[in-house]
């Protein structure tokens, strides 16, 4: 086995582990916030049928204190560990 083969195997393992972690984060998020998010989707469907403009999903989550859904970056860097961004 060459160094290149080992490096490719490492990259493949990292990709699989990252994908599994992202999948796990999505399931945890959905378990915790499923009812509220399904309620939002129902509200949007009703409001659109009557011609009203519903609030955005971001506004809805902010009003209920629901965090943003996890991203691929969260599988690598946890939100509480993320470095501060310059404003």
N, C-alpha and C positions, 0 to 999 in steps of 0.2 A: 504494500500500500504506500503510495507516494504522499508527500506533504500536501499536494493539491487535492488528492482524494480525501485526506483527513480534513482539510479546510472546507471542502464542499459538504462533507458530512456534518461538520460543526454548524455551518450556515443553515443547513436543512433542519437540524435539531432545534436551533434557535427559532426558526420560522414556525415550526410545529408548536413549540412551547408557547410562543407569543400568540398564536392563533387560539390555542386552548385557553389561555388566560383571558383573551378578549371575549371569547365565548362565555366563559365563566362570569365575567363582569356583566355582560348583557343579561344573563339569566338572573343574577342577583338583583340587578336594577329592575328588571321586569317583575320579579316576585314581589319586590317592595312597593313598586309604584303602578302595578297593573290596573287596579281598580280606578285610580284617578285618571290614568291615561285613557282607559277605555271610556270613562265618563266624558272626557274631553272629546274623543272622536264621535261619540253619540251626540254631544252638544253641537259640534260642528255640522254634522249631517242634518240635524233638525234646523239649525239656523240657516243653512244654505237652502233648504227646501222652502223656508218662508221668506227668503230674500234678504235676510239680515247678514251683516258681516261679523263673523265670530272673531274673538281675540286670537292672536297667534299662539302657537304652542309654547313659545318662549314666554309670552306674557302670562299664560295660564300656569306654567310651571313656577314662575316667579311669584305669582299671587299665592300659590299653595306651598311655597318653599321647597319645591321638588328640584333637585339638582339637574344639571344637563345630563343627558345620557352619556355613557362611556364612549370613548373613541379608541381607535387603535393605539394612539399615544398613551392612553391610560394603562394599556397592557404592559407597557415598558416602564413608564414613569407614573407613579401614583400621584393623584391630585395633591395630597398632603405633603408629598416629597418634591413636587415640581419647583424648579427654581423660580424666583420672583422675576417677572418681566419688567423691563424698564418702560415707564409710561412717558 
